Amino acid sequence: MRPIRFGVTHSSAASPADWKQLARKVEDLGYDVLLLADHMGRQWAPLLAALAAAEATTRLRVGTQVIANDFRHPAVLAKEVATLDLLTGGRFEFGIGVGHPPTSPTGRSDYAQLGMEMDEPGVRVSRLEESVQIIKRFLTSPEPFDFEGRFFRLKAVEPQPRPAQQPRPPIMIAGAGPRMLRLMGREADIVNIAPRPPTKGTTSRGSTGFGLTISDELALIREGAGDRYEALELCVFADRASVTDDPAPVAEALATEFGISLEALHEMPHTLIGPPGLLEERILEHREKYGVSYRIIPGGLMEAFAPVVRRLAGK
């Protein structure tokens, strides 16, 4: 059984000094990883901010949740990943996904700001699949390599520098839906199951539910992973977590929003709602029942969730 890990997401700070202080606080509170998303707007560039956070800390790992695949060429991105892993002394965890269109305060999506068309999900998944193959080749190949695919054609790419972690930094892939879950099982080291309710259709936050329970999702991941399933680290982003001594109103409101029962809501590992003691029980229960050992907590809950982290991290 894998030890429990905790990550926390943050995207920026008021100043460089404040960012470094925040990173040290994340480390002091016992979190394992500080993660940054990849969007336009007011947040900082994730790879550069991750490097600054690593330089301000000694133990804390840094990573991305997650790089939007469409915005960078995979070979160039792989070079950045290898360099960042080298500069952080092997403390980088690389997260990637197909990208999605959250809007900025101006109401314009990432894709609109970049003057890009957002392809259909199937095309983006296929492109991600090629990107991950290229990135893996770059991070592990001892010699220059070629790649011939539908979206990318590379000739004699020199895979330098070499990353500090061997055979390479861990790759986290985040997503939802049958095809993505199989891909994650096949290609990822860390499988980040996107927080979707077990209903079909668009949620109030604009994401798509696929009608899959957590058990359904794990079955699809296992299908993609085959014999390597037990080596995967299963992760969820607890984006709807709430540390509260009065969980009933919060849970009822969220169940209504999702259109599901309270029982179905509490089966979702992403919805951690309650006082610290109850949250500890649920995290241990979900590791035992589903194998989920890695939880990512929104930055706004970093301090409220810290008692749970102190009791469970590494156990």
N, C-alpha and C positions, 0 to 999 in steps of 0.2 A: 504494500500500500504506500502510495506516494506521500511524502510530507506535505503539509498544508503551506501554501504560499499566499502572499497578499501583494497586490499591486495597487497603485493609486494614480489617477489621471489628473494632470494639470496642463494648462496650455500657455501660460504666460505669467508675468508678474509686473509690478509697477516699475521696476528697475533691474539692471543686472545684479546688483547687490541683493535685492529682495528675492530674486530667483535662486541665487546660491543659498540664501538663508532658508528658503522654502525647501530646497533639496536636502539640506542638513536636517531640517525638522522631520521630513519624511523618513529619513534614515534613523533619527533618534526615536521616532515613534514605533519603529520595528518593522516597517514595511520592507518588502524585498525588492520591489521594482517601482521606479517612477516612469510613467508612460505619457507620451504626447500623441495627440491626434494630428491629422494632416488635412487642414482646410485653409481656404483663403480667409480674409477678414482680419480680426484683431489678434489672433493667436500668433505665437512665434513659429518660425521654421523649426520643425521637430528635430531634425538631425543635429543642427547646430545647438539648439537648446539642450538636447540630451547630452552633448559633449560638455557643455558648461556645468550641468548638474553633476556629471561624473567627476569633473575636476574639483568640485566643491565638497565631495564626499569621499569616503574610503571603502565602504562595504556595499553601498547601494548600487544595484544594477539599474540600467536605464534602457528604455525601449520605445517602440512606437505602437500605438493602438489607434488606427493602423495607417501605414502609408497607402495612399490612393494610387493604385497601379497605373492608371491611365496618364498620370501627370509626369512620368519620368521614363526614360529608356532603361530597360532592365540591366543592361551591362554597365551603364553609368551609375545606376543606383547600387549595383553590386559593389562597384569600386568604392562608393561612399560608405557602404556597410562595412567592408573589409577595413577601410581606413579608420572608421569610427571604433570598430572593435579593437584595433591595434592601439589607438590613442587612449582608450578607456581601460587598457590592461585586461581585455577580455570580459568586460562587464556589460556588453550590449546584447539586447534581445530584439530581433528584427520581426516586426509585425506588419503584415500586408493584407490588403483586401481589394475588392473590385472597385471601391469608391461608391459614394452615393451623394445626392444633391442637397445637402442642408443649405439653407439660405442665410446670408449675412444680414446684419442689421439694416442694410440697404434694400433687402428683399431679393438680391441677386444670388444665384447658386454659384458654387465653385466653378462648374462647367461654363456658365454664362460669363463669369468674370474672365475666364481664360479663353473665351471665344471658341469653345469646343462643343461639339455635339456629343450628347451622352447616348452611347449605343444601347441597344437592347441588352437585358441581362445575359442572355446566352452568349452574345459576342464578347461581353466584358469578362465572363467566366473563362472563355476560351483563350482570351488574351492573357489573363492572369495565369492560366496554366502554363503557357509558354514562358512567361516572365519568371515564374518560380523555377522552371527547369534551367533557364539561363543563369539565374542568380546562384543556384546550387552549383552549376558547373563552374562559374567564376570563383566561388568561395572554396572549392575543393580540387579543382584541376591543377596538376603540377605543370602542365604545358599549355601553350596557346590552343584554342579550340574554335571550331566552326559551329554554326547552328543554322538550320534551314527549317523555317516554320511558315505558318500562314501569315503571321503578323510581323515576325522579326527574321532577318537574315544577317548573320554575323560571319565575318571572315577573320580567322587567325587572331582572335581577341586574346590579348595578353593579360592573364589574371593576376594582376599585381595591384596593391600589396597583398601579402598573405595575412589573414586575420590571426589574432592572438589565440582564439579558441579553436580547438581541434576536435573533430575534423572541420568545424565551422561554427559560427554563432547559431543558436537555436532560431528556427523560423516558426513564427506564429501566423496562422491564417485564420481570419475571422470571417464569418458569414452565416447564411441560413439558406434553407431550401435543399431539396434532395441532391441536385448536382453539385452544389458547393460543399455540402457535408461529405459526400464521397471524395471529392477532390481534397478536402482538408484531411480526411483520413489517410489518403494515399500519399500526400506530399508534406504535411506539416509535422513539426515536432511538438508544437503546442497548438491544440485545437480550441479556438475561441468561438463558442457557440453563441451566436447573436441572440439578444433577448427578444424573442417573438412569442406571443401567446399561442396556445394550441387551437387557433381558429384560422379560417381562411379569409383573406381579404385585407384591406388597408386599415391599419390602426390609426388612432387619432394623431399619432406622431408621424404618420406618413410612411411607415415601414410596412412590409407585406408579411402577413401571417400565412403559413403554408399548411395549417391544419395538422401540425406534428406535435406530439407530446415529447418530453425529454427522452422518454424511452424509444420513441420512433427515431429521434435524431441520433441517439447513440447507436441504434441498429444500422443506420445509413453510414455513420462514421466507421463502424466496424466492417461494414461491407467494403468500403474503400480501402481500409487499412489492411485487412487480411491478417497475416501472421504478426504484423508489427503493431497491432492494436494495443497490446499491453505496455508497449514502450511510449505511447502517447501521453502527454500531460493534458488533461481536460480542464478547460478554463471557461468561466462565464464572467461577463461584465454585469455587476449588480447595479444596473443603472436606475432601478426603482427601489433601492434599499432605503430604509428609514429606521433610525435608532430612536425608539419611543417606548415609553411605559404604557401607552394606550394604543396598541396596534390595531384594534378593531376598526375605527373609522378610516384609517389609512388603507387597510386591506380591502374593506368594503368598497371604497371609492375606486381603487385600482381594479378590482374584480368587475365592477360595473363598466369602467372604461374599456376593459378588454372583452367584456361580454362572456365571462366565464364564472364558474362557481368559486367560492373561497377555497374549497378543497383543491381544485385545479390550479388556483393561484399559488398555493403553498407548495405544490409539487414542482413549480418552476424554480430552479436554483437561483435565478436572477432576482427574485423578489424576496429579499431579506428584510422583514418588517418585525420589529419588536424590541424589547430590552436586550442588553448584551448577553445575558445568560441564555435567553431563548435563541438568539442568533448563533451562539456557539453550538447549541444542540442541533440546530438545523444544518450548519456547515458540516459537522461531524456525520450527521445522518445522510446528507447528500454525498459525502465522500464514500460512505459505506455502501449506499444504495446504487449510486451512479458512477462513482469513480472520479467525481469532480473535486480536484484538490487545489485549484488555483482560482482565487477570487480577485477581481479588479473592482475597486471602490471609487466612486466619483470623488473628485477633490474636495467638494464641499462637505463631505462626510468624514474627511480624513481624521479629524480629532475625535469626533463622536464615536467612530468605529475603532479607535486605537485600543480600548480595553480588550476588545475581541482579538485584535491582532497580537497583543502582548500575551494572551493566554494560549493562542492556538498556533501561531507561526512556528513552523519547523516540527510540529508534532504529527 
